[in-house]
Amino acid sequence: MPKLRFLGHSAFYIEGDGLKGLIDPFLTGNPQAAAKAGDFTDINAIFLTHTHGDHLGDTVEIAKRTGATVFTCNETAGWLASKGVKTEGMHIGGRAKFSFGTVKLTPAWHGDPIIEDGQIRYGGIACGFVIEVEGKKIYHAGDTGLTTEMKLLEAENIDVACLPIGGYFTMDITDAARAVGFIHPVRAVPMHYNTFPKIAAAPEDFAMAVSQANLLGTEIVILNPGENLEF
C-alpha cells in the first residue's frame, strides 16, 4: 500500500513498491518543514513542479547526494543536468513507464523561471504530476490556478489529489473546492497554505466548501506536517 507523508507547504514524501520519492522538497528554510534534507538518504526519485525556491528547495543537494532522478519539464531538466543531476525531462501530457509505475505531467498555470547569479532565464513551464505506483494514482497539482483541464483528470480515477488552497499565488479555497468537483478524487489533501502570511488559509474551510458543494465520494484529509496517509 503506497504511503504519502506531508512535509509542509507543498512538499511530500511518497513511498511504494520500487519508489522512495520526494515532491517539491522545500525543506531548508521552510518554517513548516517536518524533516531535514539530510534525513533522506535513499531517495530514488524527485518530482519537481517548477523552480520557484519554495518548490525547488533542496532538490539539487538531495539528488546529487542520493543519485535520485529528478522528473520535471524538459527545459528545467536540462538546467539541472548541467548541475550534475540525473534527470527525466518530460512535458505536459507526456506519460511514461518506469520501474515503479508511471508518471504523467499535467498543466499548471504558473511561472517557472530559473534564477541564477541574479539573472532570470526561461525554465520551461510549470507542471503537476499524476504518479501511479502499486496501481494507485496521486495527483500533485503543483502551483496552479483553477483550470478546465482538471476536468480531464476525472478519467484518471485519482486516489489522492493534493491541491493548493492558499490563494494569492495559486487556487484559493473556493477554486480548490471546484477543482475537487472537476477531478472527483477518492481523497483530497490541501497544501500550499499558512507557510507565509499571504497564503493564510484554514483547511477546515476547504473541507466545509467541498461538503457544501455536495461533492459526495471525496474525503478531505487534512495532514499536519509529518503525518502519513496510506492509500
C-alpha beads as a LAMMPS data file, in Angstrom:
LAMMPS data file: protein, C-alpha beads

231 atoms
230 bonds

1 atom types
1 bond types

-500.0 500.0 xlo xhi
-500.0 500.0 ylo yhi
-500.0 500.0 zlo zhi

Masses

1 110.0

Atoms # bond

1 1 1 0.000 0.000 0.000
2 1 1 1.547 3.339 -1.043
3 1 1 2.277 5.923 1.634
4 1 1 2.236 9.701 1.395
5 1 1 3.813 11.895 4.084
6 1 1 3.176 15.626 4.199
7 1 1 6.404 17.522 4.856
8 1 1 4.918 21.026 4.914
9 1 1 3.966 23.609 2.267
10 1 1 3.810 21.546 -0.970
11 1 1 6.495 19.016 -0.063
12 1 1 5.666 15.334 0.244
13 1 1 7.446 12.019 0.628
14 1 1 5.873 9.226 -1.411
15 1 1 6.727 5.556 -0.973
16 1 1 5.536 2.472 -2.811
17 1 1 6.892 -0.665 -4.453
18 1 1 10.143 0.443 -6.088
19 1 1 9.619 4.104 -5.228
20 1 1 11.029 6.306 -2.499
21 1 1 10.371 9.782 -3.768
22 1 1 10.044 13.418 -2.841
23 1 1 7.739 16.005 -4.382
24 1 1 8.877 19.649 -4.346
25 1 1 11.348 19.149 -1.454
26 1 1 11.379 22.642 0.039
27 1 1 12.788 21.719 3.453
28 1 1 15.655 24.081 4.269
29 1 1 14.118 27.433 5.156
30 1 1 10.593 26.039 5.270
31 1 1 9.009 27.085 8.591
32 1 1 6.594 24.156 8.332
33 1 1 9.185 21.519 7.434
34 1 1 8.670 18.181 9.187
35 1 1 12.071 16.859 8.065
36 1 1 15.544 17.972 7.063
37 1 1 17.133 17.373 3.689
38 1 1 19.752 15.146 5.333
39 1 1 17.050 12.827 6.642
40 1 1 16.573 11.394 3.162
41 1 1 19.395 9.044 2.272
42 1 1 17.854 6.515 -0.132
43 1 1 15.591 8.571 -2.370
44 1 1 15.373 7.335 -5.964
45 1 1 13.015 9.959 -7.441
46 1 1 12.240 13.643 -7.024
47 1 1 9.218 15.190 -8.728
48 1 1 9.735 18.915 -9.296
49 1 1 6.766 21.003 -10.412
50 1 1 8.719 24.227 -11.020
51 1 1 11.790 26.163 -9.976
52 1 1 10.493 28.748 -7.512
53 1 1 12.540 28.492 -4.340
54 1 1 9.679 27.182 -2.225
55 1 1 9.422 24.163 -4.556
56 1 1 12.940 23.653 -5.928
57 1 1 14.155 23.803 -2.343
58 1 1 16.756 21.099 -1.663
59 1 1 16.301 19.291 -4.979
60 1 1 19.872 19.660 -6.240
61 1 1 21.540 18.723 -2.942
62 1 1 19.361 15.662 -2.349
63 1 1 19.559 14.465 -5.948
64 1 1 23.349 14.729 -6.128
65 1 1 23.823 13.066 -2.750
66 1 1 21.416 10.173 -3.324
67 1 1 21.620 9.738 -7.091
68 1 1 17.859 10.255 -7.359
69 1 1 16.351 11.026 -10.756
70 1 1 14.541 14.364 -10.973
71 1 1 11.343 14.290 -13.019
72 1 1 10.407 17.733 -14.338
73 1 1 9.750 19.667 -17.546
74 1 1 12.380 19.287 -20.232
75 1 1 13.915 22.773 -20.019
76 1 1 14.302 22.620 -16.249
77 1 1 15.751 19.135 -16.603
78 1 1 18.415 20.475 -18.944
79 1 1 19.429 23.113 -16.405
80 1 1 19.536 20.568 -13.580
81 1 1 21.596 18.195 -15.717
82 1 1 24.185 20.959 -16.115
83 1 1 24.463 20.870 -12.307
84 1 1 25.314 17.187 -12.347
85 1 1 21.805 15.974 -11.546
86 1 1 20.256 12.871 -13.117
87 1 1 17.010 13.891 -14.817
88 1 1 13.981 12.753 -16.779
89 1 1 12.857 15.733 -18.840
90 1 1 9.223 15.331 -19.872
91 1 1 6.422 17.650 -20.957
92 1 1 2.744 18.361 -20.417
93 1 1 0.563 15.412 -21.331
94 1 1 3.507 13.063 -21.601
95 1 1 3.125 9.765 -19.772
96 1 1 5.900 7.208 -19.435
97 1 1 6.508 3.913 -17.668
98 1 1 9.284 3.492 -15.143
99 1 1 10.354 0.695 -12.823
100 1 1 7.954 1.812 -10.070
101 1 1 4.955 2.713 -12.252
102 1 1 4.018 5.629 -14.471
103 1 1 4.469 9.404 -14.480
104 1 1 2.366 11.932 -16.372
105 1 1 2.868 15.702 -16.423
106 1 1 -0.223 17.885 -16.163
107 1 1 -0.787 21.597 -16.870
108 1 1 -0.199 24.114 -14.085
109 1 1 -0.961 27.790 -14.621
110 1 1 2.114 29.300 -13.033
111 1 1 5.596 30.622 -13.805
112 1 1 8.814 28.594 -13.941
113 1 1 11.815 30.933 -14.030
114 1 1 15.375 29.844 -13.406
115 1 1 17.072 32.488 -11.269
116 1 1 20.837 32.185 -11.083
117 1 1 23.524 34.751 -10.290
118 1 1 20.882 37.467 -10.237
119 1 1 19.760 36.629 -13.768
120 1 1 16.392 35.238 -14.828
121 1 1 16.171 32.744 -17.674
122 1 1 13.439 30.643 -19.216
123 1 1 12.893 27.474 -17.217
124 1 1 10.171 25.876 -19.298
125 1 1 6.656 25.640 -17.912
126 1 1 5.286 24.721 -14.518
127 1 1 3.545 21.382 -14.209
128 1 1 1.734 18.986 -11.937
129 1 1 2.097 15.217 -11.782
130 1 1 -0.025 12.103 -11.897
131 1 1 2.160 9.444 -10.310
132 1 1 0.988 5.834 -10.380
133 1 1 2.542 3.284 -8.035
134 1 1 1.116 -0.095 -7.000
135 1 1 -1.907 0.662 -9.173
136 1 1 -2.765 3.799 -7.159
137 1 1 -2.668 7.325 -8.533
138 1 1 -1.697 10.541 -6.789
139 1 1 -2.217 13.908 -8.437
140 1 1 0.018 16.717 -7.180
141 1 1 -1.270 19.903 -8.764
142 1 1 1.840 21.988 -8.158
143 1 1 1.234 25.741 -8.044
144 1 1 -1.750 26.440 -10.242
145 1 1 -4.938 28.342 -10.658
146 1 1 -8.169 26.548 -11.402
147 1 1 -8.209 25.300 -14.972
148 1 1 -10.784 23.426 -17.002
149 1 1 -8.111 20.896 -17.986
150 1 1 -8.606 19.458 -14.493
151 1 1 -11.888 18.000 -15.754
152 1 1 -9.825 15.584 -17.835
153 1 1 -8.361 14.139 -14.644
154 1 1 -11.693 12.565 -13.684
155 1 1 -10.947 9.805 -16.206
156 1 1 -7.643 9.089 -14.419
157 1 1 -9.513 7.790 -11.335
158 1 1 -7.281 9.694 -8.923
159 1 1 -6.876 8.142 -5.474
160 1 1 -5.297 11.204 -3.817
161 1 1 -5.341 14.780 -5.120
162 1 1 -3.001 17.268 -3.453
163 1 1 -4.414 20.731 -4.111
164 1 1 -3.167 24.218 -3.174
165 1 1 -5.687 26.279 -1.195
166 1 1 -3.736 29.350 -0.060
167 1 1 -4.754 31.738 -2.824
168 1 1 -2.660 34.743 -3.935
169 1 1 -0.190 32.645 -5.991
170 1 1 -2.486 29.632 -6.550
171 1 1 -6.078 28.487 -6.225
172 1 1 -7.885 29.593 -3.112
173 1 1 -10.341 27.506 -1.100
174 1 1 -13.290 28.270 -3.388
175 1 1 -11.448 27.299 -6.548
176 1 1 -9.820 24.268 -4.929
177 1 1 -13.304 23.013 -3.997
178 1 1 -14.332 23.487 -7.627
179 1 1 -11.255 21.501 -8.654
180 1 1 -12.460 18.631 -6.475
181 1 1 -15.724 18.764 -8.417
182 1 1 -13.768 18.530 -11.676
183 1 1 -11.471 15.680 -10.613
184 1 1 -13.652 13.601 -8.244
185 1 1 -10.699 12.014 -6.431
186 1 1 -11.202 9.445 -3.698
187 1 1 -9.345 11.748 -1.296
188 1 1 -8.144 15.351 -1.462
189 1 1 -5.295 16.773 0.621
190 1 1 -4.930 20.559 0.961
191 1 1 -1.447 22.059 0.608
192 1 1 0.357 25.358 -0.032
193 1 1 -1.218 27.317 2.814
194 1 1 -0.126 29.044 6.058
195 1 1 3.582 28.859 5.227
196 1 1 3.667 32.631 4.742
197 1 1 1.165 35.368 5.679
198 1 1 -0.005 35.938 2.091
199 1 1 -1.237 32.348 1.786
200 1 1 -3.010 32.065 5.121
201 1 1 -5.993 29.710 4.885
202 1 1 -7.950 27.299 7.056
203 1 1 -8.045 23.748 5.684
204 1 1 -11.244 23.155 7.664
205 1 1 -12.892 25.811 5.479
206 1 1 -11.789 23.853 2.414
207 1 1 -13.395 20.717 3.835
208 1 1 -16.571 22.709 4.508
209 1 1 -16.604 24.153 0.984
210 1 1 -16.364 20.662 -0.504
211 1 1 -19.130 19.457 1.799
212 1 1 -21.401 22.388 0.925
213 1 1 -20.844 21.679 -2.774
214 1 1 -22.257 18.202 -2.072
215 1 1 -19.233 16.526 -3.667
216 1 1 -20.022 13.073 -2.376
217 1 1 -17.372 10.423 -2.743
218 1 1 -14.356 12.609 -1.959
219 1 1 -12.849 12.507 1.519
220 1 1 -10.934 15.590 2.613
221 1 1 -7.811 14.537 4.502
222 1 1 -6.073 17.341 6.405
223 1 1 -2.497 16.331 7.130
224 1 1 -0.299 18.148 9.606
225 1 1 3.382 18.263 8.639
226 1 1 4.896 14.865 9.425
227 1 1 1.637 12.932 9.169
228 1 1 1.157 9.991 6.799
229 1 1 -1.649 8.829 4.547
230 1 1 -1.791 5.267 3.255
231 1 1 -3.931 4.763 0.179

Bonds

1 1 1 2
2 1 2 3
3 1 3 4
4 1 4 5
5 1 5 6
6 1 6 7
7 1 7 8
8 1 8 9
9 1 9 10
10 1 10 11
11 1 11 12
12 1 12 13
13 1 13 14
14 1 14 15
15 1 15 16
16 1 16 17
17 1 17 18
18 1 18 19
19 1 19 20
20 1 20 21
21 1 21 22
22 1 22 23
23 1 23 24
24 1 24 25
25 1 25 26
26 1 26 27
27 1 27 28
28 1 28 29
29 1 29 30
30 1 30 31
31 1 31 32
32 1 32 33
33 1 33 34
34 1 34 35
35 1 35 36
36 1 36 37
37 1 37 38
38 1 38 39
39 1 39 40
40 1 40 41
41 1 41 42
42 1 42 43
43 1 43 44
44 1 44 45
45 1 45 46
46 1 46 47
47 1 47 48
48 1 48 49
49 1 49 50
50 1 50 51
51 1 51 52
52 1 52 53
53 1 53 54
54 1 54 55
55 1 55 56
56 1 56 57
57 1 57 58
58 1 58 59
59 1 59 60
60 1 60 61
61 1 61 62
62 1 62 63
63 1 63 64
64 1 64 65
65 1 65 66
66 1 66 67
67 1 67 68
68 1 68 69
69 1 69 70
70 1 70 71
71 1 71 72
72 1 72 73
73 1 73 74
74 1 74 75
75 1 75 76
76 1 76 77
77 1 77 78
78 1 78 79
79 1 79 80
80 1 80 81
81 1 81 82
82 1 82 83
83 1 83 84
84 1 84 85
85 1 85 86
86 1 86 87
87 1 87 88
88 1 88 89
89 1 89 90
90 1 90 91
91 1 91 92
92 1 92 93
93 1 93 94
94 1 94 95
95 1 95 96
96 1 96 97
97 1 97 98
98 1 98 99
99 1 99 100
100 1 100 101
101 1 101 102
102 1 102 103
103 1 103 104
104 1 104 105
105 1 105 106
106 1 106 107
107 1 107 108
108 1 108 109
109 1 109 110
110 1 110 111
111 1 111 112
112 1 112 113
113 1 113 114
114 1 114 115
115 1 115 116
116 1 116 117
117 1 117 118
118 1 118 119
119 1 119 120
120 1 120 121
121 1 121 122
122 1 122 123
123 1 123 124
124 1 124 125
125 1 125 126
126 1 126 127
127 1 127 128
128 1 128 129
129 1 129 130
130 1 130 131
131 1 131 132
132 1 132 133
133 1 133 134
134 1 134 135
135 1 135 136
136 1 136 137
137 1 137 138
138 1 138 139
139 1 139 140
140 1 140 141
141 1 141 142
142 1 142 143
143 1 143 144
144 1 144 145
145 1 145 146
146 1 146 147
147 1 147 148
148 1 148 149
149 1 149 150
150 1 150 151
151 1 151 152
152 1 152 153
153 1 153 154
154 1 154 155
155 1 155 156
156 1 156 157
157 1 157 158
158 1 158 159
159 1 159 160
160 1 160 161
161 1 161 162
162 1 162 163
163 1 163 164
164 1 164 165
165 1 165 166
166 1 166 167
167 1 167 168
168 1 168 169
169 1 169 170
170 1 170 171
171 1 171 172
172 1 172 173
173 1 173 174
174 1 174 175
175 1 175 176
176 1 176 177
177 1 177 178
178 1 178 179
179 1 179 180
180 1 180 181
181 1 181 182
182 1 182 183
183 1 183 184
184 1 184 185
185 1 185 186
186 1 186 187
187 1 187 188
188 1 188 189
189 1 189 190
190 1 190 191
191 1 191 192
192 1 192 193
193 1 193 194
194 1 194 195
195 1 195 196
196 1 196 197
197 1 197 198
198 1 198 199
199 1 199 200
200 1 200 201
201 1 201 202
202 1 202 203
203 1 203 204
204 1 204 205
205 1 205 206
206 1 206 207
207 1 207 208
208 1 208 209
209 1 209 210
210 1 210 211
211 1 211 212
212 1 212 213
213 1 213 214
214 1 214 215
215 1 215 216
216 1 216 217
217 1 217 218
218 1 218 219
219 1 219 220
220 1 220 221
221 1 221 222
222 1 222 223
223 1 223 224
224 1 224 225
225 1 225 226
226 1 226 227
227 1 227 228
228 1 228 229
229 1 229 230
230 1 230 231
